[in-house]
Amino acid sequence: MKRSNTFTVRPLSDDGEQVLQDLLDAFAALWNEINYQRLMRYNDEDGFEGDVWDADTGALEGTYKGVLGASTAQTVRRENSEAWRSFFRLKDQYHD
């Protein structure tokens, strides 16, 4: 079981709200782009060749470092990898 901390973020100004919105948009965009790259390789679609793990997630991470920060972008990539590993574990359990 993973431990998680829950908290509420309340921006104190309109500028703070915009910064938070930009951060959340970048986070979701990075997650979705990494997921899309891996999904296309998983389904062998659109000329994407190779294994799911061959997706160039490092380049995607670099694109979002300016907005998210290097450690947050790396965390998004790592958590996405964990989600895919979990998918494959469950798939193997189902087919055994």
N, C-alpha and C positions, 0 to 999 in steps of 0.2 A: 504494500500500500504506500502510495506516495504522499508525502506531507505537502500541504499547500496552505498558504496564507491568503486570507481574503481581506480586502480593504476597499474603502470607497474613496474615489478621487473626485474632488470638487474644485474645479478651476476657480481662481479668485478674480479673474478678469476675462474679458472677451479674447484678449491676446493669448492668455493661458489656455482657454478653451480651444482656440485654433491650433495651438501647438500640440495639445493632446490629440485632437482630431487628426492632424497630420501624422503623428506618431502611430496612432492606431491604424490609419489607412496604409502606411508603409509596412507595418507588421503583417496585416492581412494580405497585402499584395505580395510580399516576399513568400509567405506561406503558400499562397495559391500558385505562384510561379514555380516554386520548387515541386509542389505536388503535381502540377501539370506536366512538368518535364519527366517526372518519374512515372506518371500514369501513361503517358504516350509510349514510353519504353516498355512498360508492363504489357500494354496492349499491342505493341509493335505497329503503331499507327504513324501516318504522316512521315514516313521515311526515318523515324527515330530508330536507330539501331543500337544494340547493346543491352546490357543488363540495367535494371532499375538503378543500381548503384553507380552506373557510368554517367549519370546526369551531371552536368557541369554546375553544381550548386555553388561552388566557390565564386564563380563569376557573378551569379545572381546575388550572393551575399555581398560582394564588393559594390554592387550597384546601390544597395540600401544602407551601406555603412555610414554614409554622410547624414542620413536622417535618423537611423536607429542607434548608431554607435556600433563599434566593432563587436563588443561582447554580446549585445542583444541580437545582432544579426547572426552571430555564430550560434547562439542559443536557439533561435528559431530553426536554423538548419539542423541542429542536433535533435531537437524535439520532433521535427518532421521525420528524421531518420528513425527515431524510436517508434513513431506511429506506424511506419512502414514495416519495421521489424515485427511489431505486434501483429500487424495484418498477416504477415507470412506465417508467424507462429500459430495463429488461430486457423489459418487456412490448412496448415499441415495437420493440426489436431482434428479438424473436421474430416479430412480425407484419409485419416489413418484407420 
